[in-house]
């Protein structure tokens, strides 16, 4: 049985829908394949917040690419719109600024 954080958004939606339809907590847990406490916590979060996501609100990550980097990426993309992410990352990393991953680009 997985933890509440391990459940996908689809499973969380199943939990909320099953509870709204009147399914018992035990039946819902068996349906989704999680613990009863996970069903309770997800349903309570949905009732209180209207949202089931486990993301922490208000967490802001620092920008890896600064303003000049954004301008450089835009310029590279305007030069050739058919670049893949891998090619764009390679061209960006070939320049003077810090290297970044494909995920960042």
LOLOZA-555142 format. One record per residue (C-alpha): y, x, z; residue number from 1. Coordinates in Angstrom, 2 decimals, decimal comma, always signed. Layout:
! LOLOZA-555142
pt Y->Y X->X Z->Z num->NUM
...
This chain:
! LOLOZA-555142
pt Y->+0,00 X->+0,00 Z->+0,00 num->1
pt Y->+3,38 X->+1,40 Z->-1,00 num->2
pt Y->+6,58 X->+1,60 Z->+0,91 num->3
pt Y->+9,53 X->-0,62 Z->+0,05 num->4
pt Y->+11,31 X->+2,31 Z->-1,59 num->5
pt Y->+8,31 X->+2,84 Z->-3,89 num->6
pt Y->+8,46 X->-0,65 Z->-5,36 num->7
pt Y->+9,98 X->-1,16 Z->-8,78 num->8
pt Y->+12,76 X->-3,65 Z->-9,44 num->9
pt Y->+10,15 X->-5,84 Z->-11,15 num->10
pt Y->+8,01 X->-5,92 Z->-8,00 num->11
pt Y->+11,07 X->-6,63 Z->-5,88 num->12
pt Y->+11,87 X->-9,56 Z->-8,16 num->13
pt Y->+8,30 X->-10,82 Z->-7,75 num->14
pt Y->+8,71 X->-10,71 Z->-3,99 num->15
pt Y->+11,97 X->-12,65 Z->-4,04 num->16
pt Y->+10,65 X->-15,23 Z->-6,49 num->17
pt Y->+7,38 X->-15,74 Z->-4,62 num->18
pt Y->+9,25 X->-16,24 Z->-1,36 num->19
pt Y->+11,63 X->-18,70 Z->-2,99 num->20
pt Y->+8,63 X->-20,66 Z->-4,29 num->21
pt Y->+7,24 X->-20,92 Z->-0,77 num->22
pt Y->+4,40 X->-18,42 Z->-0,97 num->23
pt Y->+3,37 X->-17,00 Z->+2,38 num->24
pt Y->+4,28 X->-13,44 Z->+3,31 num->25
pt Y->+0,62 X->-12,36 Z->+3,29 num->26
pt Y->-0,01 X->-13,89 Z->-0,14 num->27
pt Y->+3,14 X->-12,27 Z->-1,51 num->28
pt Y->+2,12 X->-8,88 Z->-0,14 num->29
pt Y->-1,31 X->-9,21 Z->-1,75 num->30
pt Y->+0,23 X->-10,34 Z->-5,04 num->31
pt Y->+2,55 X->-7,36 Z->-5,28 num->32
pt Y->+0,28 X->-4,86 Z->-3,53 num->33
pt Y->+2,55 X->-3,84 Z->-0,70 num->34
pt Y->+2,77 X->-4,28 Z->+3,05 num->35
pt Y->+3,93 X->-7,44 Z->+4,80 num->36
pt Y->+6,81 X->-5,51 Z->+6,35 num->37
pt Y->+7,97 X->-4,46 Z->+2,88 num->38
pt Y->+7,98 X->-8,11 Z->+1,81 num->39
pt Y->+9,98 X->-9,05 Z->+4,89 num->40
pt Y->+12,54 X->-6,28 Z->+4,46 num->41
pt Y->+13,05 X->-6,89 Z->+0,74 num->42
pt Y->+13,38 X->-10,65 Z->+1,21 num->43
pt Y->+15,80 X->-10,19 Z->+4,13 num->44
pt Y->+17,88 X->-7,75 Z->+2,08 num->45
pt Y->+18,02 X->-10,25 Z->-0,76 num->46
pt Y->+19,07 X->-13,07 Z->+1,58 num->47
pt Y->+21,77 X->-10,97 Z->+3,27 num->48
pt Y->+23,11 X->-8,96 Z->+0,32 num->49
pt Y->+21,95 X->-10,84 Z->-2,77 num->50
pt Y->+20,54 X->-7,54 Z->-3,99 num->51
pt Y->+17,18 X->-5,82 Z->-3,55 num->52
pt Y->+18,04 X->-2,32 Z->-4,73 num->53
pt Y->+17,48 X->+0,53 Z->-2,35 num->54
pt Y->+20,39 X->+2,58 Z->-3,64 num->55
pt Y->+22,90 X->+3,63 Z->-1,04 num->56
pt Y->+26,29 X->+2,22 Z->-1,79 num->57
pt Y->+29,36 X->+4,40 Z->-1,85 num->58
pt Y->+27,57 X->+7,69 Z->-2,56 num->59
pt Y->+29,58 X->+9,62 Z->-5,09 num->60
pt Y->+28,14 X->+12,72 Z->-6,69 num->61
pt Y->+30,46 X->+15,50 Z->-7,81 num->62
pt Y->+31,00 X->+15,85 Z->-11,55 num->63
pt Y->+29,01 X->+18,70 Z->-13,06 num->64
pt Y->+31,12 X->+18,73 Z->-16,20 num->65
pt Y->+34,86 X->+19,03 Z->-15,65 num->66
pt Y->+37,58 X->+17,58 Z->-17,90 num->67
pt Y->+37,56 X->+20,53 Z->-20,32 num->68
pt Y->+33,79 X->+20,20 Z->-20,58 num->69
pt Y->+34,11 X->+16,52 Z->-21,46 num->70
pt Y->+36,64 X->+17,40 Z->-24,16 num->71
pt Y->+34,31 X->+20,09 Z->-25,51 num->72
pt Y->+31,35 X->+17,70 Z->-25,59 num->73
pt Y->+33,44 X->+15,09 Z->-27,40 num->74
pt Y->+34,55 X->+17,67 Z->-29,96 num->75
pt Y->+30,95 X->+18,83 Z->-30,56 num->76
pt Y->+29,79 X->+15,25 Z->-30,99 num->77
pt Y->+32,64 X->+14,37 Z->-33,38 num->78
pt Y->+31,74 X->+17,37 Z->-35,54 num->79
pt Y->+28,20 X->+16,08 Z->-36,04 num->80
pt Y->+27,26 X->+12,58 Z->-34,88 num->81
pt Y->+23,57 X->+13,11 Z->-35,73 num->82
pt Y->+22,97 X->+15,71 Z->-33,02 num->83
pt Y->+20,16 X->+15,00 Z->-30,61 num->84
pt Y->+20,68 X->+15,45 Z->-26,89 num->85
pt Y->+18,66 X->+18,68 Z->-27,00 num->86
pt Y->+20,78 X->+20,08 Z->-29,84 num->87
pt Y->+24,02 X->+19,02 Z->-28,18 num->88
pt Y->+22,92 X->+20,64 Z->-24,91 num->89
pt Y->+22,02 X->+23,86 Z->-26,71 num->90
pt Y->+25,41 X->+24,00 Z->-28,45 num->91
pt Y->+27,25 X->+23,24 Z->-25,22 num->92
pt Y->+25,33 X->+25,92 Z->-23,31 num->93
pt Y->+26,06 X->+28,46 Z->-26,04 num->94
pt Y->+29,74 X->+28,31 Z->-25,09 num->95
pt Y->+31,66 X->+29,98 Z->-22,28 num->96
pt Y->+31,26 X->+27,29 Z->-19,63 num->97
pt Y->+28,43 X->+26,84 Z->-17,14 num->98
pt Y->+25,10 X->+25,68 Z->-18,52 num->99
pt Y->+24,03 X->+22,08 Z->-18,02 num->100
pt Y->+20,78 X->+20,19 Z->-18,43 num->101
pt Y->+19,95 X->+17,54 Z->-21,03 num->102
pt Y->+20,08 X->+14,95 Z->-18,25 num->103
pt Y->+23,68 X->+15,90 Z->-17,46 num->104
pt Y->+24,73 X->+15,74 Z->-21,11 num->105
